[in-house]
Amino acid sequence: MKLLGTLGLACLASGVAFAQQPGGPPSTGSKPASCQSQYAEAPAYSSALLLSTGFEIKAAVPGGLWLQKQKDVYFCNSGRAADGEILCWKLRVPVKGQPCQ
């Protein structure tokens, strides 16, 4: 049992050390890194609003729904969200220049 606890602590410590490592090369301070993104935030949308305007559920995955109406496709979080939290994102052609997260 003591060995199991020691292994658990070792794994936790290595996970913390891994999480604290920088995500990429050091920034030179000139401008923040940019990433390619295929999602645009849709702050005024929710899955209920999209369903009521004719969108259909095309897929349900743990934590969200894929909704589509003709060529428009959205992914919406399911469950309870905090005030001001983004619920849905619109799928789009990938665009470079989004801030990396």
Short mmCIF file of the C-alpha atoms (twelve columns), coordinates in Angstrom:
data_MODEL
# 
_entry.id   MODEL 
# 
loop_
_atom_site.group_PDB 
_atom_site.id 
_atom_site.type_symbol 
_atom_site.label_atom_id 
_atom_site.label_alt_id 
_atom_site.label_comp_id 
_atom_site.label_asym_id 
_atom_site.label_seq_id 
_atom_site.Cartn_x 
_atom_site.Cartn_y 
_atom_site.Cartn_z 
_atom_site.pdbx_PDB_model_num 
ATOM 1   C CA . MET A 1   0.000   0.000  0.000   1 
ATOM 2   C CA . LYS A 2   2.902   2.312  0.824   1 
ATOM 3   C CA . LEU A 3   4.417   1.619  -2.610  1 
ATOM 4   C CA . LEU A 4   1.136   2.495  -4.320  1 
ATOM 5   C CA . GLY A 5   0.993   5.816  -2.457  1 
ATOM 6   C CA . THR A 6   4.597   6.571  -3.392  1 
ATOM 7   C CA . LEU A 7   3.914   5.777  -7.059  1 
ATOM 8   C CA . GLY A 8   0.826   7.995  -6.979  1 
ATOM 9   C CA . LEU A 9   2.804   10.899 -5.545  1 
ATOM 10  C CA . ALA A 10  5.576   10.380 -8.105  1 
ATOM 11  C CA . CYS A 11  3.046   10.448 -10.961 1 
ATOM 12  C CA . LEU A 12  1.384   13.549 -9.523  1 
ATOM 13  C CA . ALA A 13  4.732   15.305 -9.126  1 
ATOM 14  C CA . SER A 14  5.779   14.464 -12.672 1 
ATOM 15  C CA . GLY A 15  2.401   15.665 -13.964 1 
ATOM 16  C CA . VAL A 16  2.829   18.974 -12.152 1 
ATOM 17  C CA . ALA A 17  6.344   19.359 -13.521 1 
ATOM 18  C CA . PHE A 18  5.088   18.551 -17.026 1 
ATOM 19  C CA . ALA A 19  2.208   21.028 -16.725 1 
ATOM 20  C CA . GLN A 20  4.611   23.800 -15.699 1 
ATOM 21  C CA . GLN A 21  6.838   23.379 -18.736 1 
ATOM 22  C CA . PRO A 22  6.442   26.076 -21.389 1 
ATOM 23  C CA . GLY A 23  4.158   25.180 -24.277 1 
ATOM 24  C CA . GLY A 24  6.577   26.242 -26.981 1 
ATOM 25  C CA . PRO A 25  9.711   28.191 -27.725 1 
ATOM 26  C CA . PRO A 26  10.308  31.226 -25.513 1 
ATOM 27  C CA . SER A 27  8.618   34.372 -26.693 1 
ATOM 28  C CA . THR A 28  10.850  37.176 -27.887 1 
ATOM 29  C CA . GLY A 29  8.336   39.730 -26.626 1 
ATOM 30  C CA . SER A 30  7.661   41.200 -30.071 1 
ATOM 31  C CA . LYS A 31  4.174   39.774 -30.634 1 
ATOM 32  C CA . PRO A 32  2.190   36.866 -29.206 1 
ATOM 33  C CA . ALA A 33  2.208   33.552 -31.022 1 
ATOM 34  C CA . SER A 34  -0.703  32.964 -33.361 1 
ATOM 35  C CA . CYS A 35  -2.453  29.715 -34.132 1 
ATOM 36  C CA . GLN A 36  -4.727  28.421 -36.832 1 
ATOM 37  C CA . SER A 37  -8.347  28.122 -35.750 1 
ATOM 38  C CA . GLN A 38  -11.397 26.677 -37.476 1 
ATOM 39  C CA . TYR A 39  -13.871 27.897 -34.852 1 
ATOM 40  C CA . ALA A 40  -15.371 31.349 -34.407 1 
ATOM 41  C CA . GLU A 41  -16.964 32.186 -31.070 1 
ATOM 42  C CA . ALA A 42  -20.729 32.671 -31.260 1 
ATOM 43  C CA . PRO A 43  -21.479 34.420 -27.950 1 
ATOM 44  C CA . ALA A 44  -25.135 35.179 -28.700 1 
ATOM 45  C CA . TYR A 45  -26.011 31.544 -29.506 1 
ATOM 46  C CA . SER A 46  -27.091 28.530 -27.487 1 
ATOM 47  C CA . SER A 47  -28.178 25.065 -28.540 1 
ATOM 48  C CA . ALA A 48  -31.787 25.930 -27.599 1 
ATOM 49  C CA . LEU A 49  -31.748 29.007 -29.849 1 
ATOM 50  C CA . LEU A 50  -30.231 27.084 -32.755 1 
ATOM 51  C CA . LEU A 51  -32.746 24.231 -32.416 1 
ATOM 52  C CA . SER A 52  -35.638 26.695 -32.340 1 
ATOM 53  C CA . THR A 53  -34.424 28.304 -35.584 1 
ATOM 54  C CA . GLY A 54  -34.340 25.072 -37.598 1 
ATOM 55  C CA . PHE A 55  -30.928 23.584 -36.836 1 
ATOM 56  C CA . GLU A 56  -30.768 19.803 -36.448 1 
ATOM 57  C CA . ILE A 57  -28.619 17.770 -34.075 1 
ATOM 58  C CA . LYS A 58  -26.149 15.925 -36.307 1 
ATOM 59  C CA . ALA A 59  -24.054 14.417 -33.507 1 
ATOM 60  C CA . ALA A 60  -24.062 14.311 -29.731 1 
ATOM 61  C CA . VAL A 61  -20.761 13.769 -27.974 1 
ATOM 62  C CA . PRO A 62  -19.942 13.867 -24.264 1 
ATOM 63  C CA . GLY A 63  -20.054 17.529 -23.361 1 
ATOM 64  C CA . GLY A 64  -21.627 18.928 -26.511 1 
ATOM 65  C CA . LEU A 65  -23.795 18.877 -29.605 1 
ATOM 66  C CA . TRP A 66  -23.012 19.352 -33.289 1 
ATOM 67  C CA . LEU A 67  -25.869 21.301 -34.914 1 
ATOM 68  C CA . GLN A 68  -26.310 21.922 -38.630 1 
ATOM 69  C CA . LYS A 69  -28.666 23.805 -40.938 1 
ATOM 70  C CA . GLN A 70  -27.668 23.684 -44.612 1 
ATOM 71  C CA . LYS A 71  -23.977 24.696 -44.653 1 
ATOM 72  C CA . ASP A 72  -23.883 26.326 -41.205 1 
ATOM 73  C CA . VAL A 73  -22.394 24.091 -38.490 1 
ATOM 74  C CA . TYR A 74  -22.098 24.900 -34.778 1 
ATOM 75  C CA . PHE A 75  -20.677 23.079 -31.788 1 
ATOM 76  C CA . CYS A 76  -22.408 23.914 -28.496 1 
ATOM 77  C CA . ASN A 77  -21.427 22.893 -24.982 1 
ATOM 78  C CA . SER A 78  -24.059 21.005 -23.074 1 
ATOM 79  C CA . GLY A 79  -24.607 21.287 -19.376 1 
ATOM 80  C CA . ARG A 80  -24.536 24.218 -17.044 1 
ATOM 81  C CA . ALA A 81  -22.397 27.233 -17.946 1 
ATOM 82  C CA . ALA A 82  -21.248 30.210 -15.903 1 
ATOM 83  C CA . ASP A 83  -22.558 33.670 -16.743 1 
ATOM 84  C CA . GLY A 84  -20.725 35.196 -19.668 1 
ATOM 85  C CA . GLU A 85  -19.236 31.871 -20.786 1 
ATOM 86  C CA . ILE A 86  -19.278 31.089 -24.521 1 
ATOM 87  C CA . LEU A 87  -21.669 28.220 -25.266 1 
ATOM 88  C CA . CYS A 88  -21.342 27.799 -29.034 1 
ATOM 89  C CA . TRP A 89  -18.714 28.083 -31.743 1 
ATOM 90  C CA . LYS A 90  -19.267 28.233 -35.504 1 
ATOM 91  C CA . LEU A 91  -17.212 25.928 -37.705 1 
ATOM 92  C CA . ARG A 92  -15.434 27.854 -40.466 1 
ATOM 93  C CA . VAL A 93  -12.582 27.579 -42.905 1 
ATOM 94  C CA . PRO A 94  -9.388  27.635 -40.788 1 
ATOM 95  C CA . VAL A 95  -7.978  31.118 -40.251 1 
ATOM 96  C CA . LYS A 96  -4.435  31.837 -39.075 1 
ATOM 97  C CA . GLY A 97  -3.849  34.571 -36.567 1 
ATOM 98  C CA . GLN A 98  -5.915  33.490 -33.574 1 
ATOM 99  C CA . PRO A 99  -4.181  33.737 -30.179 1 
ATOM 100 C CA . CYS A 100 -2.832  30.396 -28.966 1 
ATOM 101 C CA . GLN A 101 -4.321  28.920 -25.815 1 
# 
